[in-house]
Amino acid sequence: MGTGLKVAVIGGGSSYTPELIEGFIRHYDSFPVKDIVLVDIPEGLHKLTVVGGLAKRMVERSGLPISITLTLDRKEGLRDAHYVSTQIRVGLLEARAWDETIPLKYGMLGQETTGAGGMMKALRTIPVLLEICKDMEMLCPDAWLLNFTNPSGMVTEAIMKHSSIRSIGLCNSPIAAYKWLSALYQVPEERIFCEFVGLNHLHWISRIEIDGESKLEELLDTGGSYSASNVPQLAWNETLIRAIGALPSYYLKYFYLHREMLAEQQAAAAIGETRAEMVKRLEDELFEIYKRPELVEKPKQLGQRGGAYYSEAAVNLMKAIHTDSGEVLTLNVMNGDTLDFLPEDASIEVNCVVTKNGAVPVPITRVPDAAVGLIQAVKTYESLAIEAAVSGSREKALLALSSHPLTDSVCIAEAMLNEMLEQNRTYLPQFFHGGKGSNVKNINERQTGHT
């Protein structure tokens, strides 16, 4: 491998990969990656081949000395890597469809990172990521694991608690907020400052400044908000937003507008328009586009996939670590004493200073009073769900669900949990074969999918 940087992308057949390759090409001068290894599983070979072909054409067009390798051998892909990016979906889009639709039968929210659906994704995903970490401990123990796999905050916390690998979680939502503000005020992002506080997919922006001048009050007064293509575009209650005194992440609509969001999900499911079904159609279209031999850049259609600015978030973080830049980025990291109402080993999403030694949270200047209780409740659920994922305990899984603010009946939740566990039996050996660790390695090798 020589002295060049090696990056392993686990879930390399993902439709997001062209975004990542674009970022490596754009930032080559400050992050001179030499080897990019796209890793996937046999079930993902077709997509890996298609995406890999596009990635090679993109690099060839750039003229940069970057090697693209495609492999189904994860251990070889990880060997001597400096950075590892994870973007997997255990169970593929079929499992996402279960996460979105089974809860609706019980009158509960169906979403891939929030509520019962989010918990099932965590139960499937965390054991697989921990197996990847075990491989890294042997093959690239000093590498940084940059996790984009959802639920990103929970996965990152599980890695911090159960692995020696250095890991940072990231999400494209904070960058989306900067892009929105940049367009709204017609100023470059470098002149904007936002303070984020909370958890992954559960954060608030408590300060917004341009050239040091606060813009938060006027945004609260006008009901301004950023959003994403994968979250329904319901309007906020302006009275509530002004009362909170901070701009909530669009994922908080599942909490503040629960009935409206649930009704929208039920209506969409009734006509075959769940997000999983929409993504499946979009991915089919994207991969047909990726096949075109004349295509040598990321197509604009990828922006509809729900992962806009993914490459920017991922490559910015790698570059900041590599260059010891001291740049401030919004990341998922260990709490420490940043939020004194949460455990020290909890994963939080806040601004961090990034150096070669990792990401250190910046002290928070203001936490909205109304956010504290919700953050605590969701963190309690998350920590319990992580325990359930590792132990294979149904009791712990039910306790996690009962702690979630969107669960209104533990009896209904238990019936829903039992059905979802049974539906996911193939991907949850820890719940069916004697608990912790049983057959997880098998599932990891056979059933991990790309995002």
PALO-297050 format. One line per field, with one value per residue (C-alpha): x, y, z; chain; residue in three letters; residue number from 1. Coordinates in steps of 0.25 Angstrom, whole numbers, padded with zeros to 4 digits, always signed. Example, Ala and Ser with C-alpha at 12.3 -4.5 7.8 and 13.67 -1.06 7.14 Angstrom:
BEGIN
x: +0049  +0055
y: -0018  -0004
z: +0031  +0029
chain: A  A
resn: ala  ser
resi: 1  2
***
This chain:
BEGIN
x: +0000  +0012  +0010  -0003  -0016  -0025  -0040  -0050  -0064  -0073  -0086  -0078  -0090  -0098  -0105  -0098  -0084  -0083  -0085  -0073  -0064  -0068  -0063  -0050  -0047  -0051  -0042  -0030  -0020  -0023  -0027  -0018  -0025  -0018  -0026  -0041  -0047  -0062  -0066  -0080  -0086  -0090  -0104  -0099  -0089  -0098  -0099  -0084  -0080  -0089  -0085  -0071  -0071  -0076  -0066  -0054  -0059  -0060  -0046  -0041  -0047  -0041  -0027  -0023  -0015  -0026  -0028  -0042  -0043  -0056  -0057  -0066  -0055  -0057  -0044  -0036  -0043  -0040  -0026  -0017  -0028  -0026  -0041  -0053  -0067  -0079  -0092  -0099  -0113  -0115  -0127  -0127  -0139  -0149  -0146  -0148  -0161  -0165  -0160  -0169  -0181  -0183  -0184  -0195  -0204  -0203  -0205  -0191  -0181  -0173  -0160  -0146  -0139  -0150  -0159  -0161  -0155  -0143  -0141  -0142  -0132  -0123  -0125  -0121  -0109  -0102  -0097  -0092  -0084  -0078  -0073  -0067  -0060  -0054  -0048  -0043  -0037  -0028  -0026  -0026  -0026  -0022  -0032  -0044  -0058  -0067  -0081  -0092  -0101  -0114  -0118  -0104  -0104  -0108  -0098  -0087  -0091  -0091  -0077  -0072  -0077  -0073  -0061  -0047  -0048  -0048  -0062  -0069  -0083  -0088  -0101  -0104  -0115  -0106  -0099  -0113  -0116  -0104  -0108  -0122  -0117  -0106  -0117  -0127  -0117  -0108  -0096  -0085  -0085  -0072  -0079  -0090  -0090  -0100  -0100  -0106  -0110  -0117  -0116  -0115  -0128  -0133  -0125  -0129  -0121  -0120  -0112  -0111  -0101  -0096  -0083  -0086  -0100  -0112  -0122  -0130  -0141  -0145  -0145  -0153  -0163  -0164  -0165  -0153  -0148  -0140  -0144  -0141  -0147  -0149  -0157  -0172  -0172  -0183  -0182  -0178  -0187  -0181  -0185  -0178  -0165  -0165  -0168  -0156  -0147  -0139  -0140  -0143  -0138  -0148  -0148  -0155  -0168  -0170  -0171  -0177  -0187  -0188  -0203  -0201  -0189  -0195  -0207  -0198  -0191  -0203  -0209  -0196  -0195  -0210  -0206  -0192  -0184  -0176  -0162  -0156  -0164  -0161  -0146  -0147  -0152  -0142  -0130  -0135  -0135  -0121  -0114  -0119  -0113  -0100  -0099  -0097  -0083  -0083  -0086  -0074  -0080  -0090  -0104  -0113  -0124  -0116  -0120  -0134  -0129  -0129  -0114  -0111  -0097  -0093  -0079  -0077  -0079  -0071  -0059  -0059  -0058  -0046  -0039  -0040  -0034  -0023  -0019  -0021  -0029  -0037  -0049  -0063  -0072  -0085  -0083  -0088  -0078  -0077  -0084  -0074  -0078  -0084  -0099  -0099  -0113  -0108  -0098  -0084  -0083  -0096  -0094  -0099  -0099  -0092  -0082  -0068  -0053  -0047  -0032  -0023  -0027  -0042  -0054  -0056  -0069  -0070  -0076  -0091  -0096  -0111  -0119  -0134  -0141  -0153  -0142  -0136  -0147  -0149  -0134  -0133  -0145  -0140  -0126  -0132  -0139  -0126  -0117  -0127  -0128  -0113  -0113  -0124  -0117  -0104  -0111  -0122  -0132  -0147  -0149  -0139  -0145  -0159  -0153  -0146  -0159  -0167  -0157  -0159  -0168  -0176  -0180  -0194  -0197  -0187  -0197  -0199  -0184  -0181  -0190  -0183  -0169  -0172  -0177  -0165  -0155  -0161  -0162  -0147  -0143  -0133  -0125  -0127  -0120  -0117  -0132  -0134  -0122  -0118  -0115  -0103  -0093  -0100  -0099  -0097  -0084  -0092  -0102  -0092  -0085  -0097  -0108  -0101  -0106  -0103  -0111
y: +0000  +0009  +0023  +0027  +0027  +0015  +0016  +0004  +0006  -0005  -0005  -0001  -0005  +0006  +0016  +0027  +0023  +0032  +0044  +0039  +0037  +0051  +0056  +0049  +0054  +0068  +0068  +0060  +0072  +0072  +0057  +0049  +0036  +0025  +0013  +0012  -0002  -0004  -0016  -0023  -0037  -0047  -0042  -0028  -0033  -0027  -0013  -0013  -0016  -0005  +0005  +0001  +0003  +0017  +0020  +0016  +0024  +0036  +0034  +0032  +0045  +0052  +0048  +0045  +0034  +0027  +0012  +0006  -0008  -0016  -0028  -0038  -0041  -0031  -0035  -0032  -0019  -0015  -0019  -0007  +0003  +0017  +0020  +0012  +0017  +0008  +0010  -0003  -0008  -0021  -0028  -0018  -0010  -0022  -0020  -0005  -0008  -0017  -0005  +0005  -0004  -0014  -0003  +0004  -0008  -0005  +0009  +0013  +0021  +0013  +0020  +0014  +0022  +0026  +0018  +0003  +0003  +0010  +0000  -0012  -0006  -0004  -0018  -0023  -0014  -0013  -0027  -0026  -0013  -0019  -0031  -0021  -0015  -0028  -0030  -0016  -0019  -0030  -0023  -0008  -0005  +0009  +0013  +0022  +0017  +0027  +0022  +0027  +0014  +0018  +0019  +0026  +0031  +0018  +0010  +0020  +0018  +0003  +0003  +0013  +0003  -0010  -0008  -0002  +0004  +0019  +0023  +0036  +0036  +0046  +0050  +0059  +0067  +0078  +0081  +0082  +0093  +0101  +0099  +0104  +0116  +0119  +0119  +0127  +0138  +0138  +0136  +0126  +0115  +0120  +0132  +0124  +0118  +0109  +0102  +0088  +0081  +0068  +0054  +0048  +0051  +0058  +0071  +0086  +0098  +0107  +0118  +0123  +0135  +0141  +0149  +0149  +0154  +0146  +0142  +0132  +0141  +0145  +0131  +0127  +0139  +0135  +0120  +0116  +0102  +0092  +0079  +0066  +0058  +0046  +0053  +0058  +0073  +0076  +0091  +0093  +0099  +0113  +0116  +0104  +0108  +0122  +0116  +0106  +0117  +0108  +0101  +0087  +0076  +0071  +0058  +0064  +0065  +0051  +0055  +0069  +0065  +0051  +0049  +0056  +0049  +0035  +0039  +0042  +0029  +0021  +0028  +0026  +0011  +0009  +0013  +0007  +0019  +0016  +0022  +0008  +0006  +0020  +0017  +0004  +0011  +0022  +0012  +0004  +0017  +0021  +0008  +0008  +0022  +0017  +0006  +0016  +0015  +0030  +0034  +0039  +0048  +0047  +0048  +0059  +0049  +0044  +0057  +0051  +0039  +0045  +0046  +0059  +0065  +0051  +0052  +0066  +0061  +0049  +0054  +0067  +0059  +0050  +0062  +0069  +0057  +0055  +0070  +0072  +0084  +0088  +0090  +0090  +0080  +0074  +0060  +0048  +0046  +0042  +0052  +0053  +0065  +0073  +0070  +0069  +0062  +0050  +0039  +0041  +0030  +0034  +0038  +0052  +0061  +0074  +0083  +0077  +0082  +0072  +0069  +0057  +0051  +0051  +0060  +0068  +0074  +0089  +0094  +0097  +0111  +0108  +0096  +0099  +0096  +0089  +0079  +0074  +0064  +0059  +0057  +0049  +0040  +0037  +0034  +0025  +0017  +0017  +0012  +0000  -0003  -0004  -0014  -0022  -0022  -0028  -0037  -0042  -0040  -0038  -0033  -0022  -0019  -0017  -0008  +0000  +0002  +0005  +0016  +0022  +0035  +0030  +0017  +0019  +0005  -0006  -0017  -0013  -0010  -0025  -0031  -0022  -0025  -0040  -0039  -0031  -0040  -0052  -0045  -0041  -0055  -0057  -0045  -0046  -0059  -0053  -0053  -0067  -0076  -0075  -0060  -0052  -0055  -0067  -0068  -0053  -0056  -0064  -0054  -0043  -0050  -0055  -0044  -0030  -0021  -0008  +0005
z: +0000  +0002  +0008  +0002  +0009  +0009  +0011  +0012  +0009  +0015  +0007  -0005  -0015  -0008  -0018  -0009  -0013  -0025  -0015  -0007  -0019  -0024  -0010  -0010  -0024  -0020  -0008  -0013  -0010  +0005  +0006  -0004  -0003  -0012  -0010  -0009  -0006  -0008  +0000  -0001  +0000  -0010  -0011  -0014  -0025  -0036  -0030  -0026  -0040  -0046  -0035  -0036  -0051  -0049  -0038  -0047  -0059  -0049  -0045  -0059  -0063  -0052  -0056  -0041  -0036  -0029  -0029  -0028  -0023  -0023  -0013  -0006  +0004  +0015  +0023  +0011  +0009  +0023  +0024  +0027  +0024  +0030  +0029  +0029  +0025  +0028  +0020  +0021  +0022  +0028  +0022  +0010  +0006  +0009  +0024  +0023  +0017  +0030  +0039  +0032  +0031  +0043  +0053  +0045  +0048  +0062  +0061  +0063  +0055  +0044  +0041  +0039  +0050  +0060  +0068  +0067  +0053  +0057  +0068  +0059  +0050  +0062  +0066  +0052  +0050  +0063  +0064  +0050  +0052  +0065  +0056  +0046  +0058  +0062  +0049  +0050  +0063  +0056  +0042  +0044  +0059  +0058  +0047  +0049  +0047  +0041  +0043  +0033  +0036  +0043  +0054  +0054  +0068  +0074  +0065  +0069  +0084  +0083  +0077  +0087  +0098  +0092  +0084  +0084  +0070  +0069  +0063  +0060  +0055  +0045  +0038  +0026  +0034  +0040  +0026  +0020  +0030  +0026  +0011  +0014  +0022  +0011  +0001  +0009  +0013  +0000  +0008  +0008  +0018  +0024  +0030  +0037  +0051  +0056  +0070  +0070  +0082  +0084  +0078  +0064  +0057  +0070  +0070  +0072  +0066  +0078  +0072  +0057  +0054  +0041  +0043  +0058  +0057  +0062  +0052  +0061  +0065  +0051  +0047  +0058  +0055  +0040  +0043  +0035  +0035  +0027  +0023  +0015  +0004  +0013  +0023  +0020  +0018  +0028  +0034  +0048  +0058  +0059  +0073  +0078  +0070  +0076  +0090  +0089  +0084  +0075  +0061  +0063  +0053  +0043  +0050  +0062  +0054  +0058  +0072  +0071  +0060  +0063  +0059  +0046  +0042  +0046  +0038  +0026  +0027  +0028  +0015  +0008  +0011  +0007  -0007  -0008  -0006  +0007  +0007  +0005  -0008  -0013  -0010  -0017  -0030  -0029  -0027  -0039  -0047  -0042  -0045  -0059  -0060  -0053  -0064  -0075  -0080  -0084  -0069  -0062  -0051  -0040  -0047  -0041  -0038  -0026  -0019  -0018  -0010  +0003  +0006  +0000  +0004  +0009  +0002  +0008  +0022  +0021  +0013  +0022  +0034  +0028  +0023  +0037  +0044  +0034  +0034  +0049  +0044  +0057  +0048  +0055  +0050  +0056  +0059  +0068  +0079  +0094  +0103  +0114  +0122  +0110  +0114  +0129  +0129  +0121  +0124  +0121  +0111  +0103  +0089  +0086  +0073  +0075  +0070  +0071  +0069  +0060  +0061  +0058  +0071  +0068  +0071  +0084  +0087  +0088  +0101  +0099  +0102  +0102  +0103  +0101  +0114  +0106  +0099  +0112  +0116  +0102  +0100  +0113  +0109  +0096  +0101  +0111  +0100  +0092  +0103  +0106  +0091  +0090  +0102  +0095  +0082  +0089  +0098  +0090  +0102  +0098  +0112  +0110  +0096  +0101  +0112  +0102  +0094  +0107  +0109  +0096  +0096  +0084  +0091  +0097  +0101  +0105  +0103  +0088  +0087  +0092  +0081  +0071  +0076  +0075  +0061  +0057  +0063  +0056  +0043  +0045  +0050  +0039  +0043  +0059  +0063  +0076  +0080  +0075  +0078  +0092  +0093  +0092  +0081  +0075  +0060  +0059  +0051  +0041  +0039  +0038  +0026  +0019  +0021  +0022  +0011  +0005  +0008
chain: A  A  A  A  A  A  A  A  A  A  A  A  A  A  A  A  A  A  A  A  A  A  A  A  A  A  A  A  A  A  A  A  A  A  A  A  A  A  A  A  A  A  A  A  A  A  A  A  A  A  A  A  A  A  A  A  A  A  A  A  A  A  A  A  A  A  A  A  A  A  A  A  A  A  A  A  A  A  A  A  A  A  A  A  A  A  A  A  A  A  A  A  A  A  A  A  A  A  A  A  A  A  A  A  A  A  A  A  A  A  A  A  A  A  A  A  A  A  A  A  A  A  A  A  A  A  A  A  A  A  A  A  A  A  A  A  A  A  A  A  A  A  A  A  A  A  A  A  A  A  A  A  A  A  A  A  A  A  A  A  A  A  A  A  A  A  A  A  A  A  A  A  A  A  A  A  A  A  A  A  A  A  A  A  A  A  A  A  A  A  A  A  A  A  A  A  A  A  A  A  A  A  A  A  A  A  A  A  A  A  A  A  A  A  A  A  A  A  A  A  A  A  A  A  A  A  A  A  A  A  A  A  A  A  A  A  A  A  A  A  A  A  A  A  A  A  A  A  A  A  A  A  A  A  A  A  A  A  A  A  A  A  A  A  A  A  A  A  A  A  A  A  A  A  A  A  A  A  A  A  A  A  A  A  A  A  A  A  A  A  A  A  A  A  A  A  A  A  A  A  A  A  A  A  A  A  A  A  A  A  A  A  A  A  A  A  A  A  A  A  A  A  A  A  A  A  A  A  A  A  A  A  A  A  A  A  A  A  A  A  A  A  A  A  A  A  A  A  A  A  A  A  A  A  A  A  A  A  A  A  A  A  A  A  A  A  A  A  A  A  A  A  A  A  A  A  A  A  A  A  A  A  A  A  A  A  A  A  A  A  A  A  A  A  A  A  A  A  A  A  A  A  A  A  A  A  A  A  A  A  A  A  A  A  A  A  A  A  A  A  A  A  A  A  A  A  A  A  A  A  A  A  A  A  A  A  A  A  A  A  A  A  A  A  A  A  A  A  A  A  A
resn: met  gly  thr  gly  leu  lys  val  ala  val  ile  gly  gly  gly  ser  ser  tyr  thr  pro  glu  leu  ile  glu  gly  phe  ile  arg  his  tyr  asp  ser  phe  pro  val  lys  asp  ile  val  leu  val  asp  ile  pro  glu  gly  leu  his  lys  leu  thr  val  val  gly  gly  leu  ala  lys  arg  met  val  glu  arg  ser  gly  leu  pro  ile  ser  ile  thr  leu  thr  leu  asp  arg  lys  glu  gly  leu  arg  asp  ala  his  tyr  val  ser  thr  gln  ile  arg  val  gly  leu  leu  glu  ala  arg  ala  trp  asp  glu  thr  ile  pro  leu  lys  tyr  gly  met  leu  gly  gln  glu  thr  thr  gly  ala  gly  gly  met  met  lys  ala  leu  arg  thr  ile  pro  val  leu  leu  glu  ile  cys  lys  asp  met  glu  met  leu  cys  pro  asp  ala  trp  leu  leu  asn  phe  thr  asn  pro  ser  gly  met  val  thr  glu  ala  ile  met  lys  his  ser  ser  ile  arg  ser  ile  gly  leu  cys  asn  ser  pro  ile  ala  ala  tyr  lys  trp  leu  ser  ala  leu  tyr  gln  val  pro  glu  glu  arg  ile  phe  cys  glu  phe  val  gly  leu  asn  his  leu  his  trp  ile  ser  arg  ile  glu  ile  asp  gly  glu  ser  lys  leu  glu  glu  leu  leu  asp  thr  gly  gly  ser  tyr  ser  ala  ser  asn  val  pro  gln  leu  ala  trp  asn  glu  thr  leu  ile  arg  ala  ile  gly  ala  leu  pro  ser  tyr  tyr  leu  lys  tyr  phe  tyr  leu  his  arg  glu  met  leu  ala  glu  gln  gln  ala  ala  ala  ala  ile  gly  glu  thr  arg  ala  glu  met  val  lys  arg  leu  glu  asp  glu  leu  phe  glu  ile  tyr  lys  arg  pro  glu  leu  val  glu  lys  pro  lys  gln  leu  gly  gln  arg  gly  gly  ala  tyr  tyr  ser  glu  ala  ala  val  asn  leu  met  lys  ala  ile  his  thr  asp  ser  gly  glu  val  leu  thr  leu  asn  val  met  asn  gly  asp  thr  leu  asp  phe  leu  pro  glu  asp  ala  ser  ile  glu  val  asn  cys  val  val  thr  lys  asn  gly  ala  val  pro  val  pro  ile  thr  arg  val  pro  asp  ala  ala  val  gly  leu  ile  gln  ala  val  lys  thr  tyr  glu  ser  leu  ala  ile  glu  ala  ala  val  ser  gly  ser  arg  glu  lys  ala  leu  leu  ala  leu  ser  ser  his  pro  leu  thr  asp  ser  val  cys  ile  ala  glu  ala  met  leu  asn  glu  met  leu  glu  gln  asn  arg  thr  tyr  leu  pro  gln  phe  phe  his  gly  gly  lys  gly  ser  asn  val  lys  asn  ile  asn  glu  arg  gln  thr  gly  his  thr
resi: 1  2  3  4  5  6  7  8  9  10  11  12  13  14  15  16  17  18  19  20  21  22  23  24  25  26  27  28  29  30  31  32  33  34  35  36  37  38  39  40  41  42  43  44  45  46  47  48  49  50  51  52  53  54  55  56  57  58  59  60  61  62  63  64  65  66  67  68  69  70  71  72  73  74  75  76  77  78  79  80  81  82  83  84  85  86  87  88  89  90  91  92  93  94  95  96  97  98  99  100  101  102  103  104  105  106  107  108  109  110  111  112  113  114  115  116  117  118  119  120  121  122  123  124  125  126  127  128  129  130  131  132  133  134  135  136  137  138  139  140  141  142  143  144  145  146  147  148  149  150  151  152  153  154  155  156  157  158  159  160  161  162  163  164  165  166  167  168  169  170  171  172  173  174  175  176  177  178  179  180  181  182  183  184  185  186  187  188  189  190  191  192  193  194  195  196  197  198  199  200  201  202  203  204  205  206  207  208  209  210  211  212  213  214  215  216  217  218  219  220  221  222  223  224  225  226  227  228  229  230  231  232  233  234  235  236  237  238  239  240  241  242  243  244  245  246  247  248  249  250  251  252  253  254  255  256  257  258  259  260  261  262  263  264  265  266  267  268  269  270  271  272  273  274  275  276  277  278  279  280  281  282  283  284  285  286  287  288  289  290  291  292  293  294  295  296  297  298  299  300  301  302  303  304  305  306  307  308  309  310  311  312  313  314  315  316  317  318  319  320  321  322  323  324  325  326  327  328  329  330  331  332  333  334  335  336  337  338  339  340  341  342  343  344  345  346  347  348  349  350  351  352  353  354  355  356  357  358  359  360  361  362  363  364  365  366  367  368  369  370  371  372  373  374  375  376  377  378  379  380  381  382  383  384  385  386  387  388  389  390  391  392  393  394  395  396  397  398  399  400  401  402  403  404  405  406  407  408  409  410  411  412  413  414  415  416  417  418  419  420  421  422  423  424  425  426  427  428  429  430  431  432  433  434  435  436  437  438  439  440  441  442  443  444  445  446  447  448  449  450  451
***
